[in-house]
Amino acid sequence: MRALDIARDRNLDLVEVSPHAMPPVCKLMDYGRYKYEQAKKENEARKNQKIITLKEIRMRPRTDDHDVEVKTRKIQQFLADGDKVKVSVQFRGPDMRHPDIGRKLLDGIAEELKGIATIERSPAMEGRLMSMIVSRAPGWEPPKKQAAPAAGKNKSAQAAAETEQEPVASATEQEPVASATSEATETPGGSQEQ
């Protein structure tokens, strides 16, 4: 009761910190301000945290080399964004008899990503899928993206500037070309003689 009187005198709240202690521990504070500051700290922490998502790339054991290159570039993009990537090889039917083909495919991708990615989980079979998880290698920075040429009016302005730089001779400015032409003369009978 004495603590409640002190809290009322100072326009503060009496907050019970540890109710099971003997005697219970209480604290004098402005509870509304305390809740506001806690919410503000949580928002700041949420702004600064980076959410890492797990992306998945799937392929088949007979995926063509060019398609594997495209998928490898996509993995590099995901890693540049800070995500982890699960690379999976899906087996169907007779492919199940040759898991070594899938392992070679995943090992080839791991070799291609050497220096860019670290393997968090090596290739392992999970039912009909063989998968590995890769994440961004420490110290690797993605290459900076170059600014793309602006679209719209600027492209036409650039094209016009290029045309001005290389003038093209018109047909009237070109030297005459000698050609062997025969002149036809008309006779009074309506036939042509050459």
C-alpha positions as MATLAB code, in Angstrom:
seq = 'MRALDIARDRNLDLVEVSPHAMPPVCKLMDYGRYKYEQAKKENEARKNQKIITLKEIRMRPRTDDHDVEVKTRKIQQFLADGDKVKVSVQFRGPDMRHPDIGRKLLDGIAEELKGIATIERSPAMEGRLMSMIVSRAPGWEPPKKQAAPAAGKNKSAQAAAETEQEPVASATEQEPVASATSEATETPGGSQEQ';
ca = [
       0.000    0.000    0.000;
       2.868    2.340    0.788;
       4.372    1.690   -2.710;
       0.995    2.482   -4.341;
       0.841    5.785   -2.445;
       4.372    6.702   -3.593;
       3.439    5.839   -7.206;
       0.314    8.023   -7.078;
       2.290   10.930   -5.618;
       4.809   10.807   -8.479;
       2.204   10.093  -11.229;
       3.866    6.738  -12.056;
       2.672    3.149  -12.301;
       3.572    0.370   -9.877;
       4.665   -2.616  -11.991;
       5.172   -6.045  -10.450;
       8.460   -7.401  -11.811;
       8.779  -10.698   -9.971;
       5.485  -11.841   -8.455;
       6.764  -15.167   -7.061;
       9.633  -13.710   -5.020;
       9.228  -13.276   -1.285;
       8.447  -10.340   -0.876;
       7.213   -9.593   -4.457;
       9.460   -7.191   -6.401;
       7.825   -4.068   -7.859;
       9.109   -1.130   -9.867;
       7.913    2.461  -10.228;
       7.715    3.476  -13.912;
       5.605    5.132  -16.584;
       4.201    1.921  -18.073;
       2.762    3.531  -21.235;
       6.135    5.078  -22.087;
       7.871    1.741  -21.376;
       5.560   -0.123  -23.811;
       6.096    2.568  -26.466;
       9.902    2.302  -26.202;
       9.740   -1.517  -26.400;
       7.640   -1.350  -29.570;
      10.064    1.187  -31.072;
      13.069   -1.067  -30.336;
      11.305   -4.059  -31.921;
      10.535   -2.046  -35.070;
      14.177   -0.920  -35.356;
      15.378   -4.503  -34.939;
      12.908   -5.679  -37.599;
      14.145   -3.016  -40.053;
      17.780   -4.033  -39.654;
      17.299   -7.788  -39.907;
      17.819   -9.556  -43.232;
      15.365  -12.328  -43.958;
      17.123  -15.223  -45.670;
      14.845  -17.345  -47.777;
      15.515  -20.770  -49.206;
      15.050  -20.824  -52.983;
      14.873  -24.091  -54.905;
      16.168  -24.961  -58.362;
      14.966  -28.286  -59.805;
      16.292  -30.219  -62.763;
      16.335  -33.731  -64.179;
      19.343  -36.033  -64.616;
      19.169  -35.575  -68.398;
      19.033  -31.777  -68.297;
      21.005  -30.321  -71.210;
      24.326  -28.517  -70.615;
      22.997  -25.136  -71.760;
      20.017  -25.410  -69.410;
      22.372  -26.263  -66.545;
      24.378  -23.093  -67.340;
      21.203  -21.004  -67.238;
      20.190  -22.541  -63.912;
      23.700  -21.929  -62.537;
      23.424  -18.233  -63.445;
      20.047  -18.123  -61.682;
      21.649  -19.672  -58.577;
      24.297  -16.928  -58.690;
      21.535  -14.288  -58.804;
      19.826  -15.824  -55.770;
      23.137  -15.919  -53.894;
      23.805  -12.274  -54.825;
      20.444  -11.378  -53.248;
      21.560  -13.104  -50.037;
      19.310  -16.165  -50.281;
      20.217  -19.806  -49.768;
      19.550  -22.174  -52.648;
      18.439  -25.800  -52.594;
      19.577  -27.449  -55.832;
      17.548  -30.608  -56.546;
      17.712  -33.311  -59.177;
      14.366  -35.074  -59.623;
      14.417  -38.734  -60.634;
      11.517  -40.474  -62.383;
      11.045  -44.076  -63.468;
      14.200  -45.612  -64.921;
      16.276  -42.622  -63.779;
      16.070  -44.039  -60.235;
      18.557  -46.769  -61.251;
      21.270  -44.180  -61.965;
      21.628  -41.779  -59.028;
      25.308  -41.356  -59.980;
      24.220  -39.186  -62.952;
      22.429  -36.812  -60.584;
      25.417  -36.708  -58.241;
      27.725  -35.827  -61.165;
      25.336  -33.043  -62.167;
      25.299  -31.575  -58.643;
      29.084  -31.923  -58.327;
      29.477  -30.071  -61.633;
      27.293  -27.232  -60.373;
      29.264  -27.115  -57.104;
      32.496  -26.903  -59.123;
      31.021  -24.086  -61.234;
      30.054  -22.149  -58.083;
      33.458  -22.595  -56.410;
      34.475  -19.325  -54.756;
      30.940  -17.951  -55.018;
      29.085  -20.415  -52.813;
      29.747  -22.756  -49.921;
      28.003  -26.097  -49.698;
      25.995  -26.246  -46.472;
      24.629  -29.711  -47.141;
      26.313  -32.089  -49.551;
      24.213  -34.005  -52.134;
      21.930  -36.568  -50.485;
      18.982  -38.666  -51.666;
      15.558  -37.806  -50.250;
      13.054  -40.163  -51.854;
      13.008  -39.300  -55.570;
      15.074  -36.125  -55.095;
      18.812  -35.708  -54.670;
      19.536  -32.273  -53.299;
      22.214  -30.051  -51.823;
      22.002  -26.638  -50.161;
      24.396  -23.832  -51.046;
      24.822  -20.405  -49.501;
      26.871  -17.335  -50.302;
      30.591  -17.705  -49.657;
      31.991  -15.385  -46.980;
      33.803  -12.464  -48.564;
      32.217  -12.892  -52.018;
      30.609   -9.749  -53.368;
      28.383   -9.909  -56.453;
      29.512   -7.847  -59.449;
      27.949   -4.401  -59.627;
      25.114   -4.070  -62.112;
      25.735   -1.574  -64.905;
      23.068    0.948  -65.713;
      20.982   -0.148  -68.682;
      20.484    2.367  -71.498;
      17.385    4.443  -70.930;
      14.308    3.492  -72.914;
      11.949    5.589  -74.990;
      13.073    8.945  -76.353;
      16.709    8.446  -75.452;
      17.047    5.415  -77.732;
      15.690    7.339  -80.706;
      17.935   10.292  -79.829;
      20.941    7.953  -79.709;
      19.981    6.438  -83.069;
      19.618    9.937  -84.580;
      23.022   10.939  -83.215;
      24.624    7.851  -84.759;
      22.992    8.627  -88.108;
      24.324   12.196  -87.997;
      27.849   10.962  -87.326;
      27.948    8.733  -90.421;
      26.382   10.606  -93.341;
      25.164    8.427  -96.164;
      25.585    9.699  -99.714;
      22.296   10.090 -101.501;
      21.634    8.927 -105.043;
      22.022   12.461 -106.446;
      25.474   12.897 -104.877;
      26.887    9.659 -106.275;
      28.977    9.709 -109.418;
      27.138    8.573 -112.523;
      27.725    5.025 -113.533;
      28.388    4.364 -117.189;
      26.055    1.800 -118.584;
      25.587    0.412 -122.030;
      22.076    1.360 -123.031;
      20.729    1.159 -126.499;
      18.596    3.892 -127.840;
      15.481    2.838 -129.624;
      14.195    4.847 -132.514;
      10.716    4.673 -133.819;
      10.023    4.359 -137.520;
       6.905    5.631 -139.198;
       5.484    2.109 -139.519;
       5.223    1.708 -135.768;
       8.036   -0.812 -135.365;
      11.168   -0.156 -133.397;
      14.648   -0.369 -134.787;
      17.811   -0.652 -132.844;
];
